[in-house]
Amino acid sequence: MTKNIINIYTFYYKESEIPIQNDHYIPVLAGKKLHNNPHPMQGDDSGESISEKNPWYSELTGIYWVWKNTSQDIIGCCHYRRYFTAKHSLAKFPLTRFLFFLPGRYVKKTGLIYTRNAAWTKKMAISDKEIARIFKNHDAILPEKRKFKRSVREQYVRHHSIDDLVIIEEIIKTFYPGYLDSFYTTLNNNWLYANNMFVLSDSHFQKFMEWWFNILFEFEKRIDLKGYKEYQERILGFMAERLLTVWFIHEKLKIKELPLVYMKKLKKS
């Protein structure tokens, strides 16, 4: 029996420490076309690419490059500071146990395990063997749901513009009316799958990418990107998270939710 080729693409936006790089973890510099200085890291600016759109699409320029220019049986997408982990037994990791008792961390609630240690991150990050084992009984790996105090619609409007949701609703009505109920369900829920991270088989990945980018490109046509400044500039990345949740709700895949190792300096509560 032929062994599945499993690749996990880790997206960077600047030169940074690379905690994991091997036959299965492939670092990609998203938005490389916008970098003035040559950088040895694989970029998203070769072949078919939207690298120049990185300020608005964030890691999605990297994901698009993976879709159009690579081939494998199972595809994973993660961030340079966030990695899926299947090794999250609290009994084995004192740091994780300790974090549960820090006020305001909500590690258990959000599915994030904070660390400053690159070596520990490498040890914790999901392996190809763990992915293969999970895929014997599941169709996808996603981050544990991020939960809000309010609905996804209310949370979005609180931080962005309701006009964005109106436009997306119109697009789904026109091009993918069968997904409308899942769109409304997503907006009325108080959770979503954040970070635009996932692991999928190639067949599901191809279907998802076609749907995802068709909607995002149509959304881009209907807005003025220059009107989105500073934090709001990443509008396509923010919208993609909501659409990702819509797609997975609608497709009813068997999902394995996993926590993320988040390599960052701990902030005071």
N, C-alpha and C positions, 0 to 999 in steps of 0.2 A: 504494500500500500504506500503510495507516494505521500510524503510528509508535506503538510501545508506550509507555504511561505508566509511568514508573519512578520510584518514591518510596522514599527511604531514611529511616527514622525513627530519630532519635538520642535515646536516653533519658537524662534527667537525673534526679537525686533532690534537687538543691538548686540555688540560683542559682549560676551558674558562667559562666566564659568560654565563648562559643560560637564555636569556630574555623571551623565550616562551617554556613552557612545560605543556601540558594538555592532554586531551583525544584524541586530534587530531594532536597535534604537538609532534613528537617523536624524541628526539635527538639521534644521532648515531655517535659513535667515529669511523671514517674511518681510516683504517690502525692500528686498535687496536692490532693486532698480533705483531706489531713491537714495542709496548710500553713495556718497562721493568717493570714498576710499575703497579700493579693492579689499575683499575679505575672503579668506580661504574657505569659509563654510559654504556648503551647498545653498544656493539661493532659490527663490521662487520666480526668477526672471529669465529662465530659459524655456525653449519650446513654446507651448501655448500658455500664456501667462496674463495675470491681471496685477502684477507686482506693484505697478504705479498707483493702484487704488488702495494701498495699504492703510493710509490715514483713516479711511472710512470703513474698510473691511477688516482691519486688524488681522488676526490669524487666518481669516478666511482666504486671503490671497495665497497663503501657503497651502491650505487645504485644496483650493482650486488647482494649484500646480500639481499636487499629488494626484488628483483625479485625472488630469489631462496628460500627465507625463510619466506615470509609474504603473507598475503592474505587480500584484501579489494576491494571495488567496484571502488573507485577512489583513485589514488596515486599521491601525490605531492612530489617533491624533491627540496630542497632549501639548502642554506648555512647558517652557524651560524651567518653570518653578513649580509646576503641578504635575504629579504623576499618579496614575492609578496604582493602588496597592491591594494585593490579596493577602497580605501578611499583617493583619491588623488586630491580632490578639492582644488585649491590654495586659494580659498576664506576662507577656514576654517583653514589653517595652515600658520601662518605668517612666520615661518622659511623657508618653501618651497618658498613662494613668494620672500623672501629676497634673497634666493640662485639664483634665476633667474637673479639677477642683479649683481652677483659677476662675474668679468671677468675671463674667462677661465673655468668656472664650466660646462657649457653646459648641465645643468640638464635637460632641455626640450629636447635636442637633444638625449641624451643617455638614458633617462628614468630612471635615478637614483635620488633618494631623500636622501640626506645625513643627518645624525643625529648622535649625541653622546649619545642620551637619550634612555636607554633601555626600560623605561616605555612607552615612546612615540612609540617606535618600536613595542612593544606588542599591543598597541592600534591600530596601523596602519596595522599590518599584516593581511592578508586575513583570513577570518573565514570559517568554514565549511558551514555555511549558505550562504555566498557569493559565494563560489564555487558551491554549489548546484544550486543557482539561475543562475549563468553563464552557467552551463552545460545544462540548459533547451534549450539553443539556440546555444551552441558551443560544439565542440569535444575536445578542448584542451585549456590550458592556457600556454602562453609562455612570456618571458620578451620582452619588446619593443625592436625592432631591433636595434642592434648596427651598426652604420654607419661609414664608413671609407672614407678617401679622395681618396683612390685608390680601385682597385678591391680586392676581397677576395684572389685571387691568388697572386696578387702583395703584399698585406699586409702580407700574410703568408711567402712568399719568403724573404721579408724584415727582418723578425724576426726568421725564421727557415730555413730549407733546402728544396729546390725544389724536392729533391729525395724522400721525404716523400709523396708528392702529386703524383709523378710518380708511386710509389708502390700502393697507394690507388686506383689510376685509373686502374691499372692492376688487382687488386682484384675485383673491381666492374665489370670490363669487363668480368672476369671469372665467378663470382658467382651471380652477380645481374645486368646483362646487361641492363635490363629494367630501371635501375636507372641512366644510364650514362648521359642522357640529363639533368636530375636534378642536377647531379654532375657538369656538365659544366656550367649550369645556376648559381649554387651557386658560383663557382669560378669567374665567370664574373660579378656577382653582386657586389655592394659596401657595402653590409650589411650581417649580420648573426645573428642568435639567440645565444647569448653568455651564458656562465656560466653553461651549462649543467643542466639547471633548467626547470621544466615543471610540469604540472598537467594533468593527462590523466585518462580515464576510463581503467579498467583492460584489456579489450579486445584489445584496441589500445596499451596499455603498453606492453602486452605480445608480440605482433607483432613487436613493435619497439625494444624491448630488444633482441629478437632473431636476428634480422637484424643487430643491432648496435654491439653487442658483437661478432657475427660471423666475422664481418669485422675487428674489433679491435684485436681479437685473431689471425686472419690470418696475420694482419699487424705486430703484435708482433713477429710472427714466422720468418718474413722476414727481421727483423732489428736486430741490436746488441744494446740491451738496455744499455750496459755498455759504449757505445759511446756517450750517451746523458748525459751531465753534467750540474749541477747547474740549471739555469732557464729552459734549454732544457730537463731536466730530466722528466718533466711532459708531455712528448710527447703524450702519449695516451689520456690525458685529452684535450690537444690542438686539436688533430685530431678529438676527439669525438664531439667537438663543430661544426666543419665543417660538419661532417657526420649527426649530428642532424638536421642541416639546410637542408641538402640534403633530408633526409627522410620526413620532413614536407612539403617541396616543392613538392615532388613526390606524397605524399599521399593525398594532397589537402583537408586536414581536415579544418573544420571551426574553426579558431583560434581566441581567445581573447588575445590580447597583453596587458600586464599590466606593469606599472613601478615597480621598486624595491626600497624598503627602504634599504639603505646601511648604516649600523651602523659602522662608522669609524671616525677617527679624520680628519678634513678637512685639506687638504694640501694647501700650498701656490701655487699660479699659477706661 
